Every structure is written in C-alpha cells, then in structure tokens.
C-alpha cells in the first residue's frame, strides 16, 4: 500500500514569508508526527496528533509554528514569518496503533524547506 | 537529552561486520532503529522494548541492555545496500509518544 506522502518535496521561500507543508499519512493510521531534521542530524520532534487533536506540541520551537489535522487524516504544518534558521527537512510520520513507545513510526520522504 | 551514537562513521568492505551503539543518560523504555539513505525517508528496521530480547531482521539484529541504558545494532556480512545513516530513536517511558533520536552513524560499505 501507499506510504506516507508529503508535499511539496522542496520549498524555497524568502525570509518573512508564510509556508504550509502537507502530510498524507498511511491510510488508517490514527497517530501522526512532525519532525524536523537539520543536515547531519537526527530527526527532532515537533508535534504529535492523536486523531484530530494535538496531543503533544512540546517540540514546536516557538509560536510561529502551528499544525492542524482537522479531519484526523491529512495534516498541515504552518510556519509564519519564516527565518533562515527554519531551513531543514520536515519529516512526517504515522503510526497504526495510536502512537506510544511501542508503536512503529513510518516516515515520509520529507519536505526540504529553504529560507533565503 | 538525545541518545549518543557511536561510532559516528564507519567504512566496511562487503562481507564485513559492524556494531553501532546507542547510549542514553536516562532509563529507556523502547529503542527504535532506522536506516536513512541520502535524500530519502528513514526506513524502520526494528523496535526493542524494555524487558525484551535480542531481535533479528535478515542479517541485522539488535540487543537492548536496560541496566546500561544502551542498545546495539549488529550488521553481519554487510552488503552494499546497507550503506546509509543509522539512527536510534528512544522513548523513556511507555506514556511517551515522541522519539528522541541520536545524531546518527554513517555507514559506507565498499565492494
């Protein structure tokens, strides 16, 4: 079956602009995660959804970052007033059993965001 | 605090073995291992749970030492396809939903 998909695959924007990144999880997966990966580093947790609600947003770096998942499937990560330090690969992952330490997270290919 | 992986990089000849370690300063509940090739998504390899055992996946296996708060990934008779960056992601309790990833181990297998 189809894996996690993310669009766009690449996004180049100018400092101060607003961007939206989209994630389509594996069908039927109730848990969805966003991570950010800088060059040469491991993924860094941003936010976790269980269904439609953000169950844990402790990883969002500041209030410029926001994510939604209105129907419990597709999620959008929104970044306002982008800064050069926001440049990274934004990864989305989904889990079949609602998340948790015993559940496997399946990652998408990511969106490479470049802020000029 | 993120787990520490060692070594940071390793170069192997095809057929050689390697061990990648993942150490945490906190008690571990689960360890998740992934392999990521350049420009691609991290691919899940295996998960080890507290109180669990050594697990295997083809010629790749892993162990989990709760006392040492450490997991090790074993790659035997390496193949060219094993090249990539290996990450461990850790959860410190069963209520946690996020994984904290190490900095990665870059593995290159040469013919």
Interface residues (C-beta under 8 A of the other chain):
Chain A: X3 X4 X31 X33 X40 X41 X42 X43 X44 X45 X48 X50 X55 X56 X58 X59 X91 X99 X100 X101 X102 X104 X105 X106 X107 X108 X109 X110
Chain B: X2 X29 X30 X32 X34 X40 X41 X42 X43 X44 X47 X49 X87 X89 X91 X93 X94 X95 X96 X97 X98 X99 X100 X101 X102 X103 X104
